[in-house]
Structures are given as structure tokens and as C-alpha cells.
């Protein structure tokens, strides 16, 4: 039986009951409440987002980790904005202080104007080449017991010697996503868990088969994760009504503004999400793209009763997905609904049940 890692989302940009401006501030008390609710619901880790409207991911997750006991935090390292040795010290410190509750999400960046706003003007493919070297240097900082040096195209380190070392042995796992050719190359060579944005089963099947071949050529194996939204209710009809209400108040002009924003993306994953949205609001049983009319990034939601949502999850598991990162509106209540309607259907199958929230590798 496949052990499944269920992750939730920490709303560091604020939270809202429907798509639109936040109606709940991202205070430490609210973020802690969300984390404890997700913990109670059976989730083992939380994705901490990055973006111009979000609180800093490392500071926020460290603060919430201090107020929780079991929850792990999937926190972003952003190559190009921080030296790999400094990033390693940050992650090692959090890993030690939280006793192994940090996971690393490598974010290369998909919107050139957002990269430029933070001072990075590197082209798409070169960003991924830099990302790979960044990961390799961080690996050295994590695992080399003595002083070491590195000289590459993007980074040079002389007599590096990063302490403390990670609490997790030999190191925290790398979570990484990239749908472009360069993204897939780096994922096959460096990632532990290769992440996909929500896509249909045939699309996922094709991606996983491709990545397994790429990794095997390098003598490696990968685990696979997927990022989805969810609307879970007692019945399918209630879930569909709730889903439609999420976007009911979105003005017609907003979708045009969002498309203009998307046109500036050089992210292949974003382009695939747009292609999915163009197929209609429903692209399979319980698979709803309507939420993508009002948000960037992942735009596919599982919508249905607990039984229906669980059935779709099992279809992804059958294709090789063992890690699910969910979110929903509002994040506090939707995590509780997932815990009520969906999580009991996976009793004995989640990594929380087994005591291994997220396996290190």
C-alpha cells in the first residue's frame, strides 16, 4: 500500500472566504491557528508561498514552527537572491531548532517581471542552470564534513564550512518543479520529489513516464507530488455550489487583467495551466478549472464529496503520485472540511499514521 504525504497551505498573504482581496490578516495568531487546524486534520506539512503579497516564507514558517509541535514546513530557496551557503545555514538552523521540520522547495521563478522587481534579469534557461549549481553547492554545505571549495559558472566558494549541519540525515529533501525542457533536466538530475501543478490523469501519466525515464538514465529514482486546490463537502452538489460561489463575485474585467499578467510568463507550467483552462470549466470527473478564472498558478481543483475527492486522489496515486499539496478557501475551514470528509478515507495510509511525515532521502 502506497504511503501518502498530505500537505496543506499556509496563507501568508492573508486569507479569504471567496476569491478576492484578503479578509483575514496573516497575523501570527491566525497562521498558527491554520497550522494547528491542518495538523489536527491529518496534514503532515505546509507549503509556505513566496510572492510580492506574501510575508517572508522563512521568517513566517520559523515563527509558526515555534508554536507547533509536529507540522513540517515546505519553504522556498530562491537561487539568484541568496548565496547557497547562506541558504544552507538558514535551513540547517531551522531544521535543528524545529528538530527536522523543514523541507526545501526550490523556486526558480516563472514571471520575468517579478524576477526583475527583485533584481534578477537572467533568461529562463540560464535560471535553471543556475538553480542546478545552487542545489549542488547547498548539497555540499549540507553533507561535507570538512572544509570544501567550489568553482562553477555562477558560484565560487573557498574553504566552505557551514555549521550547524542539518538535523535530518543526510539532509532535508529537495522538492522541485519545472515543466520546461531545462526544468525537467534539472528535476531528473537533482530533485527528490518532482512536483507538478494540477493536471488531468492523462497529462500526469505522460509527465511521470517521461521523468522516470530521464531519472533512470542518470541512475536515479524520483518521487512525485502534485499541487491542487480542493472543495470538499458532504455531497457533490454542495461542493459544486460552494465552488461556484468562490468565483461568483469576480468582476468580468479581472480575467482580462489576469490573462495580461500571464502573457508575460515564461513558465511552461503556467502555460499548461492556461491550456487546461481553455478546455472548459470541467475537464474530468470532479476536476474543475473554474477557479483558474480568478487566480494565477495552479488552476485545477478537486470538487466533490469526500468519497468523490478520495476517488480522484486514488487515481493520481495509481499513476505514481504519493505527495499531495492542497489549498482551499478559506484555508482554515477548508482544511477542517478535508479532515472531516476526506482524510478518514485514507486511515492507515498517510505518512502521519506511520509517524514519518515526509521522508528524507
N, C-alpha and C positions, 0 to 999 in steps of 0.2 A: 504494500500500500504506500502510495506517494505521501510523504510528509509535506504539508503546505505551509508556507510562510505568509501570513496575512498582515499587511501593513495599512496604516491609515495616514492621514494628512494633518499636519499642524498648521492652522490658519494664521500665519504670522503677518498676513496683510489685513487682518480683520475678518470678520465672519458676517454672513447674511443669510436670511431665510429664503430669499429668492435671488436670481441673478441681478446684480446691480451693485451700487456703492455699498461698502460695509455698513452694517447697522450695529455691529458689536466690535468694540475696540480690541486690539490684540494686547491686552494687559497681561501681566504675568499671572494674575489670578485666573483669567479666562483661559489662557493657554494651558495652564496646569489642570484646570477643570476638564478641558478637552482631552488632555493626555491621560488623565485618570479614568475618564469615561471610556476611552479607547482600550485602555488596559483592562478594565472590567469587562468590556465586550469580547475580549479574547484576542485583540491585536497584539503582535509582538514587537512592532517597530512603527515609527512615524517618519514619513518623508517631510523634511523641512525645506520649503521652497526658497529660491533666490529670485530676485527681481526688484525693479525700482520701487515698488509699492510695499515690499516686504521688510520686516525687521531683519537685522543681520542674522543669518542662519546659525552661525557658531555661537554667538552670544545668547540668542534666544534658546537654542537647544541645551546649552550648558545650564542656563537658569532653570529650565523646566526639568532637566535631568536631576538637579539638586532637590527637586520637590517630588520626585517619583522614585520608585524602587526597582521596577523591572523593565520598563519601557526602553527600547533602544531607539536611536535617532539616526536616520539616514541623512547625512549632512554633506553639502557640496564642497568639493575642492574645485577651484576655477583656475586652470592653468592660464598664465598670462597676467594674472593680477596679484600673485603672491609667489615668493620663492618656494621651491619644493621642500627645502629643508625647514623653512618656517612653517609650512603647511603640515609637515610631518610632526614637528614639535607640538603644534596645536592639537592635532588629532591624538597624539600619544598622551598629552596631558589630560584631555577629556576622557580618553579610554581608561587611563589609570584612575582618575578621580571618580569615574562612574562605574568602575570595575567591569569594563568590557562592553559598554553600552553605546558604542559609536560604530557606525557603518559609513563607508565613504561612497558618495555619489559624485562621479566625475562629470562636470558640466563644461562642455567645450564652447557652447554658445551657438545660437541659430539666427539671431537677428543682428545684422551688421550695425544698425543704428544704436542698438542697446550696447553692443560691444564698444562702439565709438564713444558713447556717453561716459564710459568708464575708462577711456583712453586706449582701447585696443583697436587697431586698424588692420589686423592681419587677415589675409584672404582665407576662405573656407578650408581648402585642403591643407594649407600650411598650419592652420589652427589645430587640425587633428594630428599632424606630425609633431607639433609642439606638445600636444596633450600626451602622446605616447612617451616622449622623452621625459616629460614631467612625471608620469607614473613610474617610469624606470628609476628615476632619481629618488622619488619618495620610497620606493621599494628598498633601495639601498639604505636610506636613512632608517627605515623600519627594522631591517634584518641584519645589517653588517655589524658584527660585534666590536670591531675596532675601527680606527680611523681609515677613511677611504677617500678616493678622489674620483671626479667625473669630468670629462670634457666632451661636449657634444655640440650640436649646431645651435641650440637655444640656451643651454645651461652649462656653467662651469663651476665646479666645487673643488676646493683644495683642502684636503685633510678634514673632510666632513666627519662629524662625530656627534650625532643627535641623541640626546637623552631628555627625558626617560624613554625607554623602549615601550612598545605597545603592551597593554595588559593582555590582549588576545594574542595567542601564539599560533603561527609565527607572526601574524599581522592581521589587521582588520580586512574584510573582504572588499574588493572593488566592484561597485555597481556602475554600469556604463551603458549608454545607449547611443546609437548612431545608425541611421538608415542609408546614408550615402556610401559610396564605394570606400572612401577613406575611413568613414566611421566603422564600417563592417570589418575592414582590415585591422584597425586598432582593437576593436572588440574581440576579434578572434585571437589576437596575439597577447592581449593584456587582461581582459576582463575575467572576473569570477562569475558574476551574474550579468547576463546581457539583457538589457531592458528594451521592451517595445512599448510604444503607445498603443492604445486600444485599437484593434483591427479585427476584421471578421476571421472566422476559423480558417478559411482557405488562404487568406493573406498571412496569417500567423504560421500556418503549416509550411508555406513556402519559405518564409523567413527563417524558421528554425532549421529546416533541412539544409538551407544554404549555409547558415552559420555553423552547423555541426560539421559540415564538410570542410569549411575554412579552418575551423579549430583543429580538426583531426589532422590536417596537413601539417600542422605545427606541433603535433603530438600532444594536443590539449583537449580537454572537455569543458563544456560550459553548462551552467545552469541558466534558466530563462525566467524572466519576470515580465509582467505586463502592468501598465498603468491605465486604470479605468475609473469612471465615475459610477455611482450606484444610486438607485432609488428603490428601496425595498419597503414593501408594505405587506399587510396581511393577505391581500388579494392582488391579482394582476390589474384589475380595474382601478383599484385605489392607487396603485403605483403609477399607472398611466396618467391618471388625473393629477397626481402630485407632480409628475414630470412636466406636464404641460403648464402647470401653474408656475413653474420655475422661470419660464421664459415669456409668460403672458404679458408682462409689463415692459418688456424690452422694446424700445421705440424702433420703428422701421429704419430710421437713419443709422442706427447703431451697427447693423450688419454691414452696411456700406463702409462705415468707418473701419470696421474690423478687417474687411477684405483689403482695404487700402494698406492697413498695417501689415497684413500677411504678405502682400505683394513685395514687401521689402525683405522677406525672409530668404536666406539661402540654406534653410534647413530642409533636408529631404523628408524628415519625419513630419514637419508641418505641411509640406506639400501633399503627403499621403493622407493626412487628416482632411485637408481640403477636398481631395478627390473622393474621400469617403462621404463627406457631407453632400457632395453633388449627386450622390446616388439616391438621395431621399432621406426622409426622417427615420425610416425603419429599414435596416439593412440585414435583418435576420430576426429570428425569434428573440424578443426581449432586448434587442440591440438598437438603441435609439441615438441618432446623431443630432436630434433637435437641439440638444444642449450646446452643440457646437456653433449654433447661430449667435451665441452670446458670450463666447469665451475663446481665448486663444489656447494653444497647446492641445492636449488630448480632448477630443470632442465626441467620444463614444461612451455611452452609459448603459449599464445593465439595469433594466427596468422591469420589475415584476414582484410577485410574491416571493417569500423566502424559498419555496420549492423551485420556482422558475429560475431565480437568480442562482441558486445552488446547482441546478442542472446545467446552466451555461458555464459556470465555473468548472464543473467536471469535464465539460467538452474541451476547455482550454488545458486542463490538466492532462487529458488524454493525448494532447498534441505535444506535451513536454514542458508546459508552464508549471513551475512549482512556487512562484512568488507572485503575489497579487498586491498592488498598491492602489487602494481605493480612496475616494473622497466623495463628499456629498453635502448638500445644503439643508440646513445649517450643519456644520461639521460635528458639533456636539450631539445634536439629536439624531443625525443620520447614522453616526457610529453606534448609538444605542439601539436604533432600529435594526441595524445589521446584526448586532449582538443578540437581539431578540428573535429575529425571523430567519437569519441565515446561518450564523455560527453554530447553533446546536446541531445542524445537519452535517457538520464536519467534526463532531465529537470524536476524540481519539486520533484524529488525522492531522491536527495542526501542530506546528513546531512548539507552540506554547504548552500543549498537552505533554509533549515529550521532554520539556524542560530545556530545549535548545531553540532559543528564539530565532537566531539567524546563525547558520553555521559559518565558521571561519574556514578559510582554505589556504 
